[in-house]
Amino acid sequence: MNATLLIIGHNFPEPSTTAAGTRMLQLITLFQEANYAITFASTARHSKHSYALDSMGIEEVTIALNDISFDEFVFLQNPSVVLFDRYITEEQFGWRVAKQCPNALRILDTEDLHFLRKAREAAVKKGQEISLYSETAKRELACILRSDLTLIISEYEKTLLIGTFKVPETLLYYLPFLVEPKSEEYKKALPSFEGRQGFMTIGNLMHAPNLDAVKYLKRNIWPQIRKQLPDTTLSVYGHYAPQQITEMHNPKEGFLIKGWASKVDVVMREARVCLAPLRFGAGLKGKLLDAMQEGTPSVTTTIGAEGMHGDLPFSGLVSDNDDTLIANAIQLYTEKDGWMELQENGFALVSQRFHKAHFSEAFIKTIGFLQNNTTTHRQEHFIGQVLTHQTTQASKYMSKWIQAKNKR
C-alpha cells in the first residue's frame, strides 16, 4: 500500500504557542509511526515559533493560493492521503486535490468546529440565544460532507454533527488530544499544594476565546479574588498579546502579564490553580489537559470543561456564574483536601481519556481500510461526490478569475 501523506496546513505548526500546533504534531507523529512519508505544505510563512519539521524528516513546502502551480505540485506528489488542516484549507485546495489526485484519501481535521465557536462568540457578545445555522456552518458542513473522513476532537461536537445536522457517523472519527501519561515518579516529584503559589492562565492571545477570557478575568473575576486573597497573584501567559492586554499588567493588583512561556509544564506546575473562564469556544482546551498533566486543578466554565471528562469526575470546578467562579477559585486555592482530590481526577482523566495507546492503532487501521475501499466508501456517501463536483466547477472558475486578475 502506498503510504504517502500530504498535509495542507493553515499555518506551519507552533506547538509551543497553540494547542492546534500541538494537535498537528500529534497527528504527524501518528502517521510517521505508521511509516508514512510526509510532506507539509502551507501558504503561510514560517515564524520563529514554527516547529522544525525537517528535523523529523518531513519535507516543508510553501504553496501559493489560487495558483495553477499547486496543480502540478500535487500531481507530482501523488499522495495516497491528503490531510486538510481546518475547513478553510479544504475549501481552497480540496477541489484541486480531487481533480489531480482522485484516488487520494481526503481527510479533514477540524481542530474544533469553527461554526460552533463563532456562534457562541456572537451569542455572548450580542447577549442573544445561540444560532448555529450560519454561513460558516454551511461552509464547514459542506467540507465535512466532501471529505472521506473528518477528525473530530470532541465527543460533544460529534454528537452535534450527527444529531442536529444528520452527518453520517461513518464520515466522522473521534480523535482527541493524544499524550503519554506521566510516570508515577514524575507525579510524585511535582510540587505539593504548599509548594505552589498563585493562579495562572495561559493561551494564544490571538485566539478570540482566550483574549475574551483574560479581559473577563481582569474585569469581573480577579478583583474579587484579590479582595479575599490579597497576597495572591494571577500570571497571564500567552504569545501574540495585543496592546490592550499588555497594558493590563499591574503588579499592585497582582495581575501579571508575563507573555510567552517557553516551558508550559514549568509555569503550570508552579501555580496552585489554573483559571480558564472561557465564555465561548469549541473543541478541547489544551491548557486544561496541560494542567491535568502537571497536577494543577482548574476553575473553568461549562464550555471549558466540554469534552474533557466524559462521564468521569472533572479535574476542577465548573461554573458559568461570576460569583460561583470566584467562590470556586478561592475554595480551590485554600482547601488542600479538595485540591488533592481534583489533582487525582486529572491524572485519571489523562490515563483513561487521552492516552495515545488507546487510539493510535485503531486510527491507522481505519485509514488503511478506507484507502483500500475508497470507491465503495464514496459510493455509500454519494452526496459528497455531488458537492465535490459542484465545488470544483465553482472554485475552478473563481480561481481562474483571480489568477487572471493577479496577472494584470
Secondary structure, 3 states (H helix, E strand, C coil): CCCEEEEEECCCCCCCCCHHHHHHHHHHHHHHHCCCEEEEEECCCCCCCCCCHHHHCCEEEECCCCCCHHHHHHHHHCCCEEEEECHHHHHHHHHHHHHHCCCCEEEEECCCCHHHHHHHHHHHHHCCCCCCCCHHHHHHHHHHHHCCEEEECCHHHHHHHHHCCCCCHHHEEECCCCECCCCHHHHHHCCCCCCCCCEEEECCCCCHHHHHHHHHHHHHHHHHHHHHCCCCCEEEECCCCCHHHHCCCEHHHCEEEEECCCCHHHHHHHCCEEEECCCCCCCCCHHHHHHHHCCCCEEECHHHHCCCCCCCCCCEEECCCHHHHHHHHHHHHHCHHHHHHHHHHHHHHHHHHCEHHHCHHHHHHHHHHHHHCHHHHHHHCHHHHHHHHHHHHHHHHHHHHHHHHHCC
